[in-house]
Amino acid sequence: MITPLVVDGLEVPLDQPVLVFTVAMAVFLIGPLLAKRLGQPGIVGIVVFGAIIGPGALEFVEHSSAIELLGEVGLIYLLFTVGLELDIQGFKEAPENAALFGLASFFIPFLAGTVATYTILGLDIWAALLLSSVFASHTLLAYPIVNRLGVTKNRAITAVFGGILFTDTLALVVLAIVTGAVEGELTIWLFAQVGLAIVVLFGSAWFILPPISRWFFQNFSEESYFEFLFVMVAIFAAASLAELLDLAAILGAFVAGLALNQLIPQGGTLMNRVEFVGNAFFIPFFLLHVGMLVDPSVILDGPETLQLTALIVVVMLLTKGSAAWLVAQIQGYTTSERNAIFGLSTGQAAAALAITLIGFEEGLFGAEILNAVVLLLLVTALLSPWLTERAATKIALERETGEGDDSTKDPNILLPLSHNAELQQRLLELAFVIKGDRGSEPVHLMTVVQPDSKQSTETQVAEVNNELEELAAIGSAAEVPIETETRVNHNVASGIVQGSVEVEANQIIMGWDAAETFRHRVFGSIIDQVLKRTPLPVLISRLGHPINTTKRIVVVVPIGADHHEGFYEAVHIVKRIAASLGAELNVIVVEGSAHQFEQLFELVEEDATAEFDELSDWGQLLPTLEAETGDDDLIVAIAPRRGDVGWHEELEDLPRRLAEMPPESFITIHPRQGEPEYDRQYLRLK
């Protein structure tokens, strides 16, 4: 027990909640800044400061139950964000990649570690199995690094994220089996219990959480902090369910992240809030907790602890490195990708310590094993971020070099809004989805005010400015740059088109109220005039449900549209929306070949899972959409302008008919005119 030291009337270690919290915030601020100045990843600074001020060194701050609680909450939150960032589409397309990495990263260290600890350390077989499961699993300590560098969608990184499903689940299964064997309960029923618990956890997350979440987001989207609080409830409800099933809470949090993955799109306001709170508060507390667990004094306990630590670290690094090399060879990963998965898979933290503590309490391990694992935490807390940052930086640079610098990656969007526009926030969220989490080009919000004899122009402009500033605040919360402008023009369409030229927009998104009286052919006077006067791609949107609750995107493509000079850009927009939402594509080709369009879609950048069907005539389209679309679907029609290649008379009445469909959500994309060279930049083969 630590005896408090009184310094100038202040007890050390500190246990006053406000002072401890102040010190923690100072560590979160100073630690990363100092570490980066020394050329180290920022999270290393928090871990090191935690070790220095903790009970194992200066004893400045008490490792209280509050810090332990916040540390555990931080670990749970970390695993949730990992599941949330997982590339679900990539995982669905190639789950064998995650399985290969997870099984290799677990079984190579597990088997080699069991042999080494059994023969060299002289542990009995159950102790050897349990200790080997500790370093066969991994905790994604370096996740904030790959997230910051924007490489979480990389194929190798995705395999590591998915692989944690296998490594941590297997480690927990080994823990259950070993403890059951020690307590004399190693029966078939024990295996059945573990298997049933996993099935219940995954089943609850996959089949109960998504529909509840979708209902909540559809009905309570007006206050975004309610959405965040709902996500918090979902995280810890799943973690609590896992604990009730005698599984680790982190596994429940990870599964919750997977379940909500497609409901929280990249680049949106809610995703930004989830990441901000995690990176600024919860995850740093987890890192501080890990640092305070380290006891540097064990180095002075004698050579036995150091020898044990050296053996465990060497076996872990060699076997994790072997697994990374083997997977890289099989999958054809680059050197940088191989090094990144090695760095990520070497991280160990509280999960490893929890398994070790259980082994210690069961009498399987002595104090020297416990101390050795604590030192292992310190080594991996320094090594894993260091390795990962260097490898992930190279991946990011390689990606940027390959992608080039063009507007396909960062669209400059103009979003004109009428003074009384319906569901303005949903249109803004659509713009965020199209932009994704990349780039710095702003979304331009514009309202054109027509002089009105009933109200002074100055008053109208002031009212519009206030409305635009409220919407700009939403963009600030999503960390998407927003620029607002109010124009005065007797012709609204002219004001919009002139504005698009001045801000150098390359896309225009407009909302449409289907109940408005038709004064022109399709959408009404203003939208039809904009379509006539600008060659830019224009997205006419009517969103009956929040864009993030979209399950599937049904794409209507008319025959001949592929010969339009803006076709590939339109396909790129569709695939980008699908990729950001994690939604599947169902492409319906009217009077054309599904196989032909499948090949054309594959040529366009952005990866999205798609199914292709064909209809022999337009008369089948509406009955097919009515029968096959649901409330959570989004219909997208690629609709060339009147007179363009691919235009059909049936497209004129299509928006009105789509507004009557069950989803009540659709977008018509009117492709760019007159720039065939511009269109080619969206192809994979340039």
Secondary structure, DSSP 8 states (H G I E B T S, - for coil): ----EEETTEEESB--HHHHHHHHHHHHHHHHHHHHHTTS-HHHHHHHHHHHHSTTTT--B---HHHHHHHHHHHHHHHHHHHHHS-HHHHHH-HHHHHHHHHHHHHHHHHHHHHHHHHTS---HHHHHHHHHHHHS---TTHHHHHHTT-TTSHHHHHHHHHHHHHHHHHHHHHHHHHHHHTT--SHHHHHHHHHHHHHHHHHHHHTHHHHHHHHHHHS-SSHHHHHHHHHHHHHHHHHHHHHTTS-HHHHHHHHHHHHGGGS-TTSHHHHHHHHHIIIIIHHHHHHHHHHH--GGGGGG-HHHHHHHHHHHHHHHHHHHHHHHHHHHHHT--HHHHHHHHHHHT---HHHHHHHHHHHHTTSS-HHHHHHHHHHHHHHHHHHHHHHHHHHHHHHHHHHHHH-S-TTSS--EEEE--TT-TTHHHHHHHHHHHHTT-----EEEEEEE--BTTB-HHHHHHHHHHHHHHHHHHHHHTT--EEEEEEE-SSHHHHHHHHHHHTT-SEEEEE--TTS--SSSSS-HHHHHHHHH--S-EEEEE-SS-GGG--EEEEEEETTGGGSTTHHHHHHHHHHHHHHHT-EEEEEEESS-HHHHHHHHHHBSS---EEEEEESSGGGHHHHHHHH--TTEEEEEE---TTSTT--THHHHHHHHHTTSTT--EEEEE---S-HHHHGGGBS--
